[in-house]
């Protein structure tokens, strides 16, 4: 999953929930949130620095849940 998100980021130069939802080779944003706890966690794991607007949304905790250590890591 993370490799697919990295590839999308490389192609588009940014990453958003909308881009994840429409890209045919990635899981939906909801699936990333369910697996990794938040899109912020996904961004961090793939080394993406979101825009200021995205950071503000992430700081509000939209769609966020805390995961125990080790849970939600990419199995590859």
N, C-alpha and C positions, 0 to 999 in steps of 0.2 A: 504493500500500500504506500509506504513512504517513498519507494523508488518511483512509483507512478506520479506522486505529488511533486517530487523533484523534477521529473521530466516535464511535467506541465509548467512548472515554474520556469524552467530553462526555455521552453517554447514561447511562453507569454510574457515573461519578465515580471510577473506578479502572480499572486495567488489569492483567490477569493472563494467564498462558498458558492457563488454563482458559477464561477469557472469550473470548480470541482463538479458541480451538478450537471453541467452540460458536456463535459469532456467524456468521450466514449471510452477512454482507457483508464479512467480513475473511478474509484468508489464515490458515492455521493458524500456531500459535506456531513450529512447526518451520520453516515457510517463511520467517517473519520472521528466525529465527536464521540460516538458510542465506543469506539475502539481506544482512542487516546485521551478522552476526557474533555477536550476542547480543541478548537482550531488553533488557538494560541500554542497549545502543546505540540501540535503538528508542525506549526511554523518553527518552533524552537528546535524540534528534532531534525528538521531538514535544513536548518540554518537560514531561514527566511526572516528578513526584517520587515515587518508590515509597515504600511504607511501610518502617519499620525492618526488619521481617521480610524483605521483598522485597530490601532492600539487602544484608542479610546473605547471602542466597542468591546474589545477583549477585556479591558480593565473593568468594565461594567459587569463582566461575568456572564454575558449572554451565552446560554447553552453550555455552561461550564459545570463540571463536577470534579471533585478531587478523587484521585485514584491512589490506592495503596502503592508503595514502592515496588517497582518491577512489573506492575500490571499495565497492559497497554503498549508494551514494547513490540516493535515489529519483529515477527518471528524469524526473519531472514538475517 
